[in-house]
Amino acid sequence: NGVKLTYEECETGYATDRGVECYERLKGRPGVALFDPQATGITFALTEKVPADKIPMITLGYGLSVAQDGTAFKWNFPLMGSYWTGADILVQHIAKKEGGYDKLKGKKIALVYHDSPFGKEPIPLLQERARMHGFQLELIPVTAPGVEQKAAWLQVRQMRPDYVMLWGWGVMNSTALKEAQATGYPRDKMYGVWWSGAEPDVKDVGEGAKGYNALALNTSGTQPKVIQDILKYVHDKGQGTGPKDEVGSVLYTRGVIIQMLGVEAVRRAQERYGKGKVMTPEQVRWGLENLALDQKRLDALGFAGVMRPLSTSCSDHMGSTWARVHTWYQSLEKFHFLPSQ
């Protein structure tokens, strides 16, 4: 609506102190509308700060799970899913595969997790599910960044769990798959969170990743119109800022979704507070709290087939609790959704 968008980036190295420093440095600049910390630890630290500063914070698919409750966490927006919903969806999927929740009794499920706020976040949910359904939960922490996991996978080998959930990030994921192969743990019994299910996590592992499963918040590929437009109007004009062959990948597409939702929040706020005007953070918070992206709107934005419709409210700051499971096919060099998933 005629208002120019600007943005600034910070390299935090996943360090909470650097993320907080970045936030403190940027929050006072003119025109600040929202903040996206891209780390659960940083999110925890900023959750105490954003109410006083009145700056909304998008944490799509990560962050503080209880922040779905907008009545208690007015400035946090864990859009599209939290680690509690992710863990719950994996339990649902495994139960369905086994033939029902009653079939989980006596099963052993291991959580191999990044030893950080990110990795620890699903534990309370899984502990509650273990009590409800009678499965044994084994917790196996991995020290960041996760390049050394031999001790962890020795535990897996000794425990012989029926399933392994992988809550990893970056190099931890590919290392876990290599160690699983080395110890003989079947990859088709492994299920990763949506940050453990992207192309860089599996490509270098080769056949060792075949059959590995992970949650997916979004699809990938170059078919969607929004991805075609990025290739045509950005990369084909020599204005791309990253490798062209990564456009349309799992994490690239998720990044596009995050930016789209931020822009849509501003646009939604303008509908109430004035088209063509610069929105304040408080007005953008209202926009985030009143997102109404039905299929028609997603189609118009070029996101058909990329994500499901999303609708937020004062009490629901997540807007969607849906995810699918995709499986790595080495022969295709891509993740693929099976009909049953």
Number of C-alpha atoms within 10 A of each C-alpha: 11 8 12 7 9 8 9 8 9 12 9 17 10 14 12 19 14 15 23 19 12 17 19 14 10 15 17 10 9 8 14 19 26 24 21 18 26 17 19 22 21 22 26 16 14 20 19 11 16 21 15 9 14 17 23 25 25 27 26 22 25 26 28 23 22 15 23 24 18 20 13 12 19 24 28 31 32 27 26 27 25 26 25 19 19 26 23 16 19 21 20 14 18 19 16 13 12 12 11 12 19 13 16 22 14 13 15 18 25 21 25 23 28 22 17 15 16 21 21 16 21 21 17 12 15 21 15 11 18 20 12 13 17 17 20 20 19 17 18 17 18 24 14 16 15 20 15 16 18 16 12 18 22 14 15 22 14 8 13 14 19 16 20 24 22 27 28 28 23 16 16 24 27 24 21 25 24 21 20 23 17 12 14 11 20 18 20 15 16 22 26 28 24 28 21 25 28 24 18 16 21 26 17 13 18 14 15 20 26 21 19 22 27 24 23 26 26 19 21 25 17 18 12 18 17 21 22 16 14 19 20 12 13 14 16 12 10 11 11 14 8 9 8 14 9 14 21 23 19 23 21 15 23 21 13 16 18 18 13 14 19 20 17 19 25 28 22 22 27 19 12 11 17 13 16 13 13 21 22 18 22 17 21 27 25 21 27 34 26 20 21 19 18 12 16 11 13 18 16 11 13 15 22 18 15 22 20 19 18 19 19 22 18 16 16 20 29 28 24 19 16 17 20 19 23 23 22 25 18 18 9 8 13 19 26 16 15 10 5 7 12
